[in-house]
Amino acid sequence: MDQLLRPDQEELIVGVAKRKGIVKPEIQTESGSNKGDNYLSAIVSVTVRDELGDSKLNIIAKKVLKGVQSRKSLKQIFSTEALVYQELLLGYRELQEVNNVKDPFRGSAEFYGAILDEEKETIIMQYLKENGFKLWPRKVPMDAFHVEIVIREYAKLPAASMAFKNVYPERLVLDIAYFLIINSSKEVLSDYQKYLGLYHDVLSQNLRELGLDPEKTFSSETLMDHWKKYSKFGVLMSVLFLRVNSEDIPDKVGMEKFKLSDEAEVRYKERITNAIEFMALNDLA
C-alpha cells in the first residue's frame, strides 16, 4: 500500500482511472503541498499510469490532516466542498451551456469523487498543474495582470449564481476584499476601483447572456453599496492571514509556535501597513 494513501483512497482513485479508460492502473504518489499551504488538509499528487498502454491520469487527493480539532466543523467543510463540486457547479455549467454564454465560469478543477466518512475525509480532483497552472508564491504580492485574471473569473461565478437561484453575492464582495488585500501590491490596492469596475463589467456581460438585466439584478450602485457594507470584514479576515503568508511554515513547527524570520517580518510589516493604509483611506476601519 502507498504510504501517502489509505486503501479506500486508492480504491476510489482506481475506480476513477478505470472510468477514464485506464485498463490496469498503476498508482504513483508524492506530496503535493508544504506545511501551511493548506491549514486543514494535506495534498497528495497522484499519477495513474496504464500498465497495458500509454494512458496517464493526473489527480490531486485532498485529505484531512491527522490530529485536527473541531471535527464537526471539518466534516462540514469537506461535505460542503463536495456538494459545491457535485451539484452546484454542475448546475451552473449546464445553465451556461443552455444559454450559450460566450465566456463562462471555468475556474474549477474537474471533480472525480469524495470520501466523507469522519476522520477519513478525502476529495479527488483534476491536477491543474498538469494544464500549466501553478500556485502563486504566497510571500509575493500578485501583479496587476494576474489580479485582473482572478477578478474576471470571480465575476462569472455570481452571475451564474444569480441566474440559478436569483441570489445576491454579499459573500463574494467580501471575498474580493479578502483576495485583493491578501494578494495585491500597494500599487494594485491603490487602483482597487478599477478592479471593482472590471468585476461588474464581466458580471454584467454574463448576466445579459443568461437572460438577466444587470441594472435590475445587480447594478454598479448595488455593488458599491455591498462593498461599503461587507468589504471591511474581508479586509479584517485577510489581515489575520498576512502573517502566515509572509513565511514558509517548517514541517515540524505547529502554527501556534510559528515565528517569522527577520526577512519575513519586514515583508509582513510592509504588507500589514499597506492593508491598514488601504482601510483608513477608504473608510473601511
C-alpha positions, 0 to 999 in steps of 0.5 A: 500500500502507498504510504501517502494513501489509505486503501479506500483512497486508492480504491476510489482513485482506481475506480476513477482511472478505470472510468477514464479508460485506464485498463490496469492502473498503476498508482504513483504518489508524492506530496503535493503541498508544504506545511501551511499551504493548506491549514486543514488538509494535506495534498497528495499528487497522484499519477495513474499510469496504464500498465497495458498502454500509454494512458496517464491520469493526473489527480490531486487527493485532498485529505484531512490532516491527522490530529485536527480539532473541531471535527464537526466543523471539518466534516462540514467543510469537506461535505460542503466542498463536495456538494459545491463540486457535485451539484452546484457547479454542475448546475451552473455549467449546464445553465451556461451551456443552455444559454450559450454564454460566450465566456463562462465560469471555468475556474474549477478543477474537474471533480472525480469523487469524495470520501466523507466518512469522519476522520477519513475525509478525502476529495479527488480532483483534476491536477491543474498543474498538469494544464500549466497552472501553478500556485502563486508564491504566497510571500509575493504580492500578485501583479496587476495582470494576474489580479485582473485574471482572478477578478474576471473569473470571480465575476462569472461565478455570481452571475451564474449564481444569480441566474440559478437561484436569483441570489445576491453575492454579499459573500463574494464582495467580501471575498474580493476584499479578502483576495485583493488585500491578501494578494495585491501590491500597494500599487494594485490596492491603490487602483482597487476601483478599477478592479471593482469596475472590471468585476461588474463589467464581466458580471454584467456581460454574463448576466445579459447572456443568461437572460438577466438585466444587470441594472435590475439584478445587480447594478454598479450602485448595488455593488458599491453599496455591498462593498461599503457594507461587507468589504471591511470584514474581508479586509479584517479576515485577510489581515489575520492571514498576512502573517502566515503568508509572509513565511514558509511554515517548517514541517515540524513547527505547529502554527501556534509556535510559528515565528517569522524570520527577520526577512519575513517580518519586514515583508509582513510589516510592509504588507500589514501597513499597506492593508491598514493604509488601504482601510483608513483611506477608504473608510473601511476601519 
